[in-house]
Amino acid sequence: MSISRTIYKDIKKYAAKYPIIAITGPRQAGKTTLMQEEFKKYRYVSLENPDHMEFATNDPNGFLKQYNKYVIFDEVQRVPSLFSYLQSVVDRDKIMGQYILSGSQSFNLIENITQSLAGRVCLFRLFPFDIQELSTNNMAMKSIGSQLFKGFYPAIYDRKINPAKYYSDYIETYVKRDISQLVNIQDMRSFNRFVKLCAVRAGYLLNYSDLAKDAGISHMTARNWMSLLETSFITFLLPPYYKNYNKRLTKSPKLYFYDTGLLCHLLRVDENKLSSTHALWGHLFENYVVAEYHKLAAHQNLYRDMYFWRDSHGHEVDLLIEENDHLQIVEIKASSTVKSDMFKEMDRFQSLDPDNPIKKTLVYGGTEAQKRSNYNVVSWNQLGVGKW
């Protein structure tokens, strides 16, 4: 079963305004399915195919003469020399929506776009399903525990693959292959240990020195490997919010995984034991909410800067979402019951700047949304519904 992706309407809109559309995101997020099902008049060319790669590399002019209009180039970062030739073609032809480019390595794709195709490309990011896409199509799990464990990768839903099997294969087939294409990691055992240690730290402040020590690698190697995980859309860092109001603020980012199914696999979480009493319940739920806001923003083509805030006394706001002059703060609670003390950290933050209007949202593990006088209360499976 395939479902229409939220991002498609904006891709279609901007394909009429830009000569090139570029879609990046993790492997198996549904990029190829989206392109082939929604852009049927386009020819599809995968540059992971050795014949296509050889043709594009050794004869780019002949390649683009054959594939001259309405073509999808998948995994285009595999032939970086092609980008400068694409520039000449689209500048000459002036055809909107002439090419759709796709890639699963953010750094390589964006670097080549910046160098050769700036101003000619509209860039989108496609992640695995977000909770709104699943809910709209009646594919979301009934319980938050099952949803955290199953994750959001389309193949699990389309082909009904066991999540434990899928994520094991995903790491072996895609993550390690992509990493090895970016850098030569001689000690894959240390890298595996590093990834699992990152999973243990999901939702926590990132301390590179401690992470490197536990992984048995250098501080610089830890930073480089973290960058690789970010480039491959496995992890992301949530920066601290500096604007307000206390000079003694936390300066370290927090670490999150884009997909809780993969995170549960790395943590060896047993689905049957994943409930509100599980030791990792709160951190898994927090990771889910923060990752969902990032995916929702990308899929709705919204530009949102996101942060967390923590002062020297340990007071914290889990998520701050900034857009121009508007600030939304989000408190994340895994409990299925709303309690009055869940709002206190948001109120404390508001008191630091009482003249600045702030939208306050509580996301919790229950199923009932509430519109209170000073707060929005949002259930775990209704994130992104309406204006946010």
C-alpha positions as CSV (number, residue, x, y, z in Angstrom):
1,M,0.0,0.0,0.0
2,S,1.4,3.4,-1.0
3,I,0.1,6.7,0.3
4,S,0.3,10.2,-1.1
5,R,3.0,12.2,0.6
6,T,2.3,15.6,2.0
7,I,5.3,17.1,0.4
8,Y,4.2,16.3,-3.2
9,K,1.9,19.3,-3.6
10,D,4.8,21.7,-2.9
11,I,7.1,19.8,-5.2
12,K,4.6,19.9,-8.0
13,K,4.0,23.7,-7.3
14,Y,7.7,24.6,-7.5
15,A,8.4,22.3,-10.4
16,A,6.6,25.0,-12.4
17,K,8.9,27.7,-11.1
18,Y,12.4,26.1,-11.1
19,P,14.2,24.1,-13.8
20,I,15.5,21.6,-11.3
21,I,13.9,20.0,-8.2
22,A,16.1,18.2,-5.7
23,I,14.8,15.8,-3.1
24,T,17.1,14.5,-0.4
25,G,16.5,12.3,2.6
26,P,17.4,9.0,4.1
27,R,17.5,5.8,2.0
28,Q,14.2,3.9,1.9
29,A,12.2,7.0,2.9
30,G,10.1,6.8,-0.2
31,K,11.9,9.2,-2.6
32,T,11.9,6.8,-5.6
33,T,8.3,5.8,-5.0
34,L,7.2,9.4,-4.8
35,M,9.0,10.4,-8.0
36,Q,7.9,7.4,-10.1
37,E,4.2,7.4,-8.9
38,E,3.6,11.2,-9.0
39,F,5.8,12.2,-12.0
40,K,4.8,9.6,-14.5
41,K,5.8,11.6,-17.6
42,Y,9.4,11.6,-16.4
43,R,12.0,9.0,-17.4
44,Y,13.7,7.4,-14.4
45,V,17.5,6.9,-14.4
46,S,19.3,5.5,-11.3
47,L,23.0,6.6,-11.2
48,E,23.7,3.6,-9.0
49,N,23.2,1.5,-12.1
50,P,26.8,0.9,-13.3
51,D,25.9,1.5,-17.0
52,H,24.2,4.8,-16.3
53,M,27.0,5.9,-14.0
54,E,29.7,5.1,-16.6
55,F,27.8,6.8,-19.4
56,A,27.2,10.0,-17.3
57,T,30.8,10.1,-16.0
58,N,32.6,9.5,-19.3
59,D,30.3,11.2,-21.7
60,P,28.2,13.8,-19.8
61,N,27.2,15.7,-23.0
62,G,26.0,12.6,-24.7
63,F,24.2,11.5,-21.5
64,L,22.3,14.7,-21.2
65,K,21.6,14.8,-24.9
66,Q,19.8,11.4,-24.5
67,Y,18.2,12.4,-21.2
68,N,17.4,16.0,-22.2
69,K,13.9,16.7,-20.7
70,Y,11.7,15.6,-17.9
71,V,14.1,13.1,-16.4
72,I,14.6,11.9,-12.8
73,F,18.2,11.3,-11.8
74,D,18.2,9.1,-8.7
75,E,21.3,9.0,-6.4
76,V,22.8,11.8,-8.6
77,Q,25.6,12.5,-6.1
78,R,27.3,9.4,-7.4
79,V,28.3,11.4,-10.5
80,P,29.4,14.9,-9.1
81,S,30.9,16.0,-12.4
82,L,27.4,15.9,-13.9
83,F,26.2,19.0,-12.0
84,S,28.2,21.6,-13.9
85,Y,26.9,20.1,-17.2
86,L,23.3,20.3,-15.9
87,Q,23.9,24.0,-15.2
88,S,24.6,24.6,-18.9
89,V,21.7,22.6,-20.1
90,V,19.0,24.3,-17.9
91,D,20.5,27.7,-18.6
92,R,20.2,27.0,-22.3
93,D,16.8,25.3,-22.4
94,K,15.0,27.4,-19.8
95,I,12.4,24.6,-19.2
96,M,10.8,24.6,-15.8
97,G,10.8,21.2,-14.1
98,Q,13.3,19.9,-16.6
99,Y,15.0,17.6,-14.1
100,I,14.3,16.0,-10.7
101,L,17.4,15.1,-8.8
102,S,17.4,12.8,-5.8
103,G,20.1,11.7,-3.3
104,S,20.4,10.0,0.1
105,Q,23.7,11.8,1.1
106,S,22.8,15.3,2.2
107,F,26.3,16.7,2.2
108,N,27.4,15.5,-1.2
109,L,24.1,16.5,-2.9
110,I,23.9,20.0,-1.3
111,E,27.6,20.7,-1.8
112,N,27.3,20.1,-5.5
113,I,24.1,22.1,-5.8
114,T,25.7,25.0,-4.0
115,Q,28.7,24.9,-6.2
116,S,27.0,24.5,-9.6
117,L,23.3,24.9,-9.4
118,A,22.6,27.7,-7.0
119,G,19.5,29.7,-7.9
120,R,18.3,26.9,-10.3
121,V,17.2,24.3,-7.8
122,C,14.3,24.1,-5.3
123,L,15.4,21.7,-2.5
124,F,13.1,19.4,-0.5
125,R,13.7,16.9,2.2
126,L,11.7,13.7,2.4
127,F,11.8,11.6,5.5
128,P,10.0,8.3,6.3
129,F,6.3,8.8,7.0
130,D,5.3,11.3,9.6
131,I,2.5,10.6,12.1
132,Q,0.0,12.9,10.2
133,E,0.5,10.9,7.0
134,L,0.0,7.6,8.8
135,S,-3.1,8.9,10.8
136,T,-4.7,10.4,7.7
137,N,-4.4,7.0,5.9
138,N,-5.5,5.0,9.0
139,M,-2.1,3.4,9.2
140,A,-1.0,4.7,12.6
141,M,-0.6,2.2,15.4
142,K,-3.3,2.3,18.1
143,S,-0.8,2.6,20.9
144,I,2.2,4.9,21.2
145,G,4.4,2.0,22.3
146,S,3.7,0.0,19.1
147,Q,4.3,3.2,17.1
148,L,7.6,3.9,18.7
149,F,8.8,0.3,18.1
150,K,7.5,0.0,14.5
151,G,8.9,3.4,13.4
152,F,8.0,5.1,10.2
153,Y,9.9,3.6,7.2
154,P,7.5,2.9,4.4
155,A,8.7,-0.6,3.6
156,I,7.5,-1.8,7.0
157,Y,4.0,-0.7,6.1
158,D,3.9,-1.5,2.4
159,R,5.4,-4.9,2.7
160,K,4.5,-5.7,6.3
161,I,8.1,-6.5,7.2
162,N,8.9,-7.3,10.8
163,P,10.6,-4.2,12.3
164,A,13.4,-6.0,14.0
165,K,14.4,-7.7,10.7
166,Y,13.9,-4.6,8.7
167,Y,16.2,-2.4,10.9
168,S,18.8,-5.0,11.2
169,D,19.0,-5.2,7.4
170,Y,18.8,-1.4,7.1
171,I,21.9,-0.9,9.1
172,E,23.8,-3.6,7.2
173,T,22.6,-2.8,3.8
174,Y,22.3,1.0,3.8
175,V,23.9,2.7,6.7
176,K,27.2,1.0,6.5
177,R,27.3,1.2,2.7
178,D,26.6,4.9,2.7
179,I,29.1,5.5,5.4
180,S,31.8,3.6,3.6
181,Q,31.1,5.7,0.5
182,L,31.8,8.8,2.4
183,V,34.9,7.8,4.3
184,N,37.1,4.7,4.8
185,I,36.3,3.3,8.2
186,Q,38.9,0.6,8.9
187,D,37.5,-0.5,12.2
188,M,33.8,-1.2,11.5
189,R,33.4,-2.8,14.9
190,S,34.3,0.5,16.6
191,F,31.8,2.3,14.4
192,N,29.1,-0.2,15.3
193,R,29.8,0.4,19.0
194,F,29.8,4.2,18.4
195,V,26.3,4.0,16.8
196,K,24.9,2.0,19.7
197,L,26.4,4.5,22.2
198,C,24.8,7.3,20.3
199,A,21.4,5.5,20.7
200,V,22.0,5.3,24.5
201,R,22.5,9.1,24.5
202,A,19.3,9.9,22.4
203,G,17.5,12.8,24.1
204,Y,20.5,13.7,26.2
205,L,23.1,16.5,26.0
206,L,25.9,15.5,23.7
207,N,29.4,15.3,25.3
208,Y,31.9,14.4,22.6
209,S,34.7,13.7,25.1
210,D,32.6,11.1,27.0
211,L,31.2,9.6,23.8
212,A,34.7,9.2,22.4
213,K,36.1,7.7,25.6
214,D,33.3,5.1,25.8
215,A,33.7,4.3,22.1
216,G,37.5,4.0,22.4
217,I,38.1,6.5,19.6
218,S,39.5,10.0,19.5
219,H,37.5,13.2,20.1
220,M,38.0,14.2,16.4
221,T,36.9,10.8,15.2
222,A,33.7,11.0,17.3
223,R,32.9,14.4,15.7
224,N,33.6,13.1,12.2
225,W,31.5,10.0,12.7
226,M,28.6,12.0,14.2
227,S,28.7,14.2,11.1
228,L,28.5,11.1,8.9
229,L,25.4,10.0,10.8
230,E,23.8,13.4,10.3
231,T,24.7,13.4,6.6
232,S,23.0,10.0,6.2
233,F,19.9,11.3,8.0
234,I,20.3,8.8,10.9
235,T,20.8,11.4,13.7
236,F,20.4,15.2,14.2
237,L,21.5,17.6,16.8
238,L,19.1,20.1,18.5
239,P,21.0,23.2,19.4
240,P,20.4,25.2,22.6
241,Y,18.5,28.5,22.5
242,Y,20.8,31.4,23.4
243,K,18.6,34.4,23.0
244,N,17.1,34.3,26.5
245,Y,17.8,35.4,29.4
246,N,20.5,34.0,31.5
247,K,24.2,34.1,30.6
248,R,24.9,30.7,32.2
249,L,23.1,28.6,29.7
250,T,23.8,25.1,28.5
251,K,26.0,25.2,25.3
252,S,25.9,21.6,24.3
253,P,23.4,20.3,21.7
254,K,21.0,17.4,22.4
255,L,21.2,14.2,20.2
256,Y,18.2,12.6,18.6
257,F,17.5,9.9,16.0
258,Y,15.1,10.6,13.1
259,D,13.3,7.3,13.5
260,T,12.3,5.6,16.8
261,G,12.0,2.2,15.2
262,L,15.7,2.3,14.4
263,L,16.5,3.7,17.8
264,C,14.5,0.9,19.5
265,H,16.4,-1.7,17.4
266,L,19.8,-0.2,18.4
267,L,18.7,-0.2,22.1
268,R,17.5,-3.8,21.9
269,V,14.1,-2.7,23.2
270,D,11.6,-5.6,23.5
271,E,8.2,-4.5,22.0
272,N,6.3,-6.6,24.5
273,K,8.0,-4.7,27.4
274,L,7.7,-1.3,25.9
275,S,5.2,0.5,28.1
276,S,5.1,3.5,30.4
277,T,7.0,1.5,33.0
278,H,10.0,0.9,30.7
279,A,13.2,2.7,31.9
280,L,13.6,4.4,28.4
281,W,10.0,5.3,27.9
282,G,10.4,9.0,28.6
283,H,13.4,9.4,26.4
284,L,11.9,7.4,23.5
285,F,8.8,9.5,23.6
286,E,10.8,12.8,23.7
287,N,12.8,11.6,20.7
288,Y,9.6,10.7,18.9
289,V,8.1,14.2,19.4
290,V,11.2,16.2,18.5
291,A,11.8,14.1,15.4
292,E,8.2,14.4,14.3
293,Y,8.3,18.2,14.5
294,H,11.4,18.1,12.3
295,K,9.7,15.7,9.8
296,L,6.5,17.7,9.7
297,A,8.3,20.9,9.0
298,A,10.2,19.3,6.1
299,H,7.1,17.6,4.6
300,Q,5.0,20.8,4.9
301,N,7.8,22.8,3.4
302,L,7.9,25.1,6.5
303,Y,11.0,26.9,7.6
304,R,11.3,26.5,11.3
305,D,14.4,26.9,13.5
306,M,14.2,24.5,16.4
307,Y,16.0,24.5,19.8
308,F,15.8,23.5,23.4
309,W,16.5,25.7,26.4
310,R,18.1,24.8,29.7
311,D,19.5,27.2,32.3
312,S,22.2,26.6,34.9
313,H,19.7,25.5,37.5
314,G,18.4,22.6,35.3
315,H,15.1,24.3,34.3
316,E,14.3,23.3,30.7
317,V,12.0,23.7,27.8
318,D,12.1,20.6,25.6
319,L,11.5,22.3,22.3
320,L,11.4,25.8,21.0
321,I,10.1,26.5,17.5
322,E,11.0,29.8,16.0
323,E,9.6,31.4,12.9
324,N,10.3,35.1,12.3
325,D,8.8,36.9,15.3
326,H,6.8,34.0,16.5
327,L,8.0,31.6,19.2
328,Q,6.3,28.3,20.2
329,I,7.5,26.4,23.2
330,V,6.7,22.7,23.6
331,E,6.7,20.6,26.7
332,I,6.9,16.9,26.1
333,K,5.4,14.4,28.7
334,A,5.0,10.7,28.0
335,S,2.2,10.4,30.6
336,S,-1.2,9.6,29.3
337,T,-2.8,12.0,31.8
338,V,-2.5,15.7,31.8
339,K,-1.5,17.2,35.2
340,S,-1.2,20.8,36.2
341,D,2.5,20.7,37.0
342,M,3.3,19.8,33.4
343,F,2.9,23.5,32.5
344,K,5.3,25.0,35.0
345,E,8.5,25.0,33.0
346,M,6.7,26.8,30.1
347,D,5.3,29.3,32.5
348,R,8.7,29.8,34.0
349,F,10.2,30.5,30.6
350,Q,7.3,32.9,29.8
351,S,8.0,34.8,33.0
352,L,11.5,35.6,31.8
353,D,10.0,37.8,29.1
354,P,6.4,38.5,30.0
355,D,5.8,41.1,27.3
356,N,6.7,38.7,24.5
357,P,3.7,36.5,23.4
358,I,4.6,32.9,23.3
359,K,2.5,30.0,22.1
360,K,2.7,27.1,24.7
361,T,2.0,23.5,23.7
362,L,2.0,20.4,25.7
363,V,2.5,17.1,23.8
364,Y,1.6,14.1,25.9
365,G,1.0,10.4,25.6
366,G,-2.8,10.5,25.8
367,T,-5.3,10.6,23.0
368,E,-7.4,13.7,23.8
369,A,-6.6,17.1,22.5
370,Q,-7.5,20.1,24.6
371,K,-7.6,23.8,23.9
372,R,-7.0,25.5,27.2
373,S,-6.9,29.2,27.9
374,N,-3.1,29.6,27.9
375,Y,-2.0,26.3,26.3
376,N,-2.6,23.8,23.5
377,V,-2.7,20.2,24.7
378,V,-1.8,17.9,21.8
379,S,-2.1,14.1,21.8
380,W,0.8,12.0,20.5
381,N,-0.9,11.0,17.3
382,Q,-2.3,14.4,16.3
383,L,1.0,16.3,15.9
384,G,1.0,18.8,13.0
385,V,-2.8,18.9,12.7
386,G,-3.9,22.5,12.0
387,K,-1.6,25.5,12.3
388,W,1.4,25.0,14.4
